[in-house]
């Protein structure tokens, strides 16, 4: 068996590998030829086996309803990993020294890692998002200063559509490491209004009027729903109106409640406090 100098570098590794294979084949004669034929057969059978495993995994994913975005990622990782193991096993079977291969892989890995550090971070972030699922397709989220509905989750980035119909592409690296507010996870959401009224306003009458508004909309959940006084300042009183609704009805109920409360306050001539400014002469 041929042994190469341990001081090999990535620069002369390719020529050393070729020379080593030629010398090895010359020294071992017919036996080497037989080994190469066997190795090629094993390589062909190995690729067939890997393809079979991938097909089995695809069927298993279909049965378990795995996220469609996560499937190609897992299949690629499994396929590449098995192929690398197969090639290493064949090289070991042939008796070819691994020193040159290690030198090449080490240098290539370092160069690729430095060049694609940001991309690798996004891939890692994409895997984290796909595995831990902080959100899914169709969820309404707030992150990185943007709000919108998740349109797609890719391995490198996530795409959301804002309420004003802007398409925002966010890199998964920063997205997975930042804060994410998912408004669609929970079945119910709360809406809070805090109208400010002048002192002297009949708060109980306003509370009864708000109660009527709440009860007239069937999308607003009856429990819990309430209005209470929260803040009394020198010239104003604040009423805190809190209602719950199903997440899917949030925007309809929010629009209804704001509009109806405003119309009620205007109809009853309930004014907001005036801001008093003292000007020093």
N, C-alpha and C positions, 0 to 999 in steps of 0.2 A: 504494500500500500504506500502511496506517495504522501509525504509530509512536506508542507510548504513552510517557509520561514515565517515565524510569528510576527515579524516586524513589518508585514505587508501593509501598504496604505491603500486608500480608496483609489489613488491615481493609477497605480500599476496593477490593481486587482483584476480587471477584466482579462488582460493578457496572461496573467498568472493562472487564472482559472482555465483558459483555453489550453495553455501549455501543459498544465497539470492533467487535464483530461486526456490529451494526446499521449503523454508519457505513460499514464495509467493504462490506457488501452493497449499501448505497445508492449508494456511489461507483462500484462495479463493475457494477451493473445485472445484465443477463442473464448476463453472463459469470460473475458470482458464483454465481448460481443453478445454472449448469451445474457449477461446481466443487463445490458442496455436494452435488449429486446424485451426482457421480462419487465424492466422498469417502464418502458413505453406502454406495454400492455396494462400494467398496474395503473399508470397515469390515465389511460383511456377509461378503464373500468372505474377509477376513482371519480373522474368527472361525471360519468354516468350515474354513479351512486349519489354524488352531491346534487345533481339535477333531480333525482328521485326524492331525496330528502326535502328539497325546496318545494316540490309539488305536494308532498305530504303536509308540509307546514302551511302551504296556501289553503289546503282543504280544512286543516285544523282552525286556521284563522277565520275562514268563512263560517264554520260551525259556531265559533265562540264570539262572533260579531266584533272582532277586533277593529279598532279605528283604522279606516282605509289609509290614512296618512302614515300610520305607524308600520303597516305591513311591508312596504318596499324597503324601509330602513332596516328592519329586523332580518329580512331575507338577504339583503346585501351583506350585512355583517356576518351572518351565518355562512353564506357562500364564499366570501373572501377569506374568512378565517379557516374554513375547511380546506380550501385550495392551497393556502399557505402551508398548513400542516401536512397536506399530501405531498407537496413538492419537497419540503424539508425531509420527510420520511424517505422519499425516493433517493434524494441526494445522499442521505446516510446509508441507504442500502447499497448504493454504488461505491461507497467508500471514498468519496471525494471529500477532501478536507474542507471544513466550513469556515476557515479563517478568512478567506477572500470574500465570501458571501457576507460574513458579519461586518467586514470593513465597508463594503458597498452599502449595505442596508443602514449601517450607522451613519455614514456620511449623507446618504439620501434622506434618511429620516430627519436629521438635523436641519438640512437645507429646506426641505418641504415644511417642516414644523415652523421655522422662522418666517418663511414666506407666507404661510397660510395661517398664522396664529389667530387673526381675527375670524377667519372662516371656520377654523376648528372650534373656536369659542361659540360661534353661532350654531354649529352642528351639535355641540354638547348641550347648548341651551334648548335646541329643538327637541333633542331626545328627552331632556328633563320635562319639557312641556307636554310631550306626547305620552310620557309614562305617568307623570303625576297628575295630569289633567286639571290645571287650575281653571281652565275654560275649555269650551268645545265649540264646534261650528254652530253659528246662530246665536251665541251668547252676546249680551251687551256688556262691554267692559270699559273700564277707564284705566289708562296706564300711560306713562311717559308724557303726560300732558294732553293726551288725546282720549276721546270717547267715541265708541262706535260698535257696530255689530261685526263679529268675527266672520269673515268671508272664507278664509282658507288658512290652514296651518301647514306650512311647509317645513322642510328640514332646516333651512337657513333663515327663514323669516315667517312672520305672521301678517296677514293682510286684514285690515278692518275697514268698514265703510261707515263714515260719520253721518250724523243726522242731516248735514247739508250736502250729502252725496259726494264727499271727498273720499278717495281711496288712499289709505295710509299703509305703507309697508314698514313694519318694525323688525329690526334684527333680533333674532331669538336670544342672542347672547346677553344683551342688555335687558331684554324683556323678562327673561327668566330670573335675572338677578334683581329686578326692581319690584316695586309695589304694584299689585294688580287688584283692582276692585271689580268683582264680577256681580253685576246686578241681576243676573238671570239664574243664579244657583238656587236661591231660595224660592219657595212657592209663592210667598206673600211679600209685599213691600209696604212700607209706611210712608204716608204723605203728611208733611207738617207745614202749616201756615201760621204766621204770627202777625196778624194785623195790629197796628198801633192806633189807639184812639185817644181822644182828649179826655182829661179828667172831668168827671161829672157824667160820663156816658153810663147809661143803664146797662151794666154788664150782664145781668141776668136775662134781660130782654134779648141782648145780642146772642147769648148762649142758646136761648130757645129758638131764635131764628136760624142759627147754625145747625141746631139739631134737626130742624125741619128740612134743611137743605141736604143733610147727610141721609136722612131716612127716605128722601125722594129718589135716590139713585140706588138701584139694586146691585150695581157693581161694587159699591162700598160695603165692606163687611160690617155687620152691626156690632160685633164685638171683636176687639175693643175699639171704641170710637168715642172721643170726648173733647170738650173744650174747657180750658181752665185758665185762670189769671196767673201769669207768670212773673211779670215785672210791673212795678209801679214806680214811676219816676216823678220828678217835680211837676211836670206838665203833661204826663201821658200814662196810659195803662195799656199793657200788652196782653192779648189773648192768644193762647197757644191752642191751635186746632190740630188734632192728630187723628188720622183715620188710616185704616188698612185696606188693601185690595189685593187681588191676584196680580202677580208680576206681569202677566200678559195684558192686564187692563190699566197698567200704571199711567201711561200717557193720557188716555181718555179721562180717567178719574182726576188726574192732576189738572187738566184743562177745565173740566167741569167745575171742580171745587174752587179754583181761583176765580173763574168767571162769575159763578153764582154768589160767592161771598162778596166780591166787589160790587155786584149789582145790588145786593141786599144792603150793604153799608151806604151806598149812594141813595137808594130809595128811602132809607130811614134817616137820611141827612146826618149820618154819623161821621163827623169830621176827624181828621188827623190833627194832632197838636201842631201849632205853629212854632217854628224855631225862633227863639228870641236871641237877638244879638245886641249886646251892649257895646256902644262905641264910646270910648273914653275921649273927652275933649282935652 
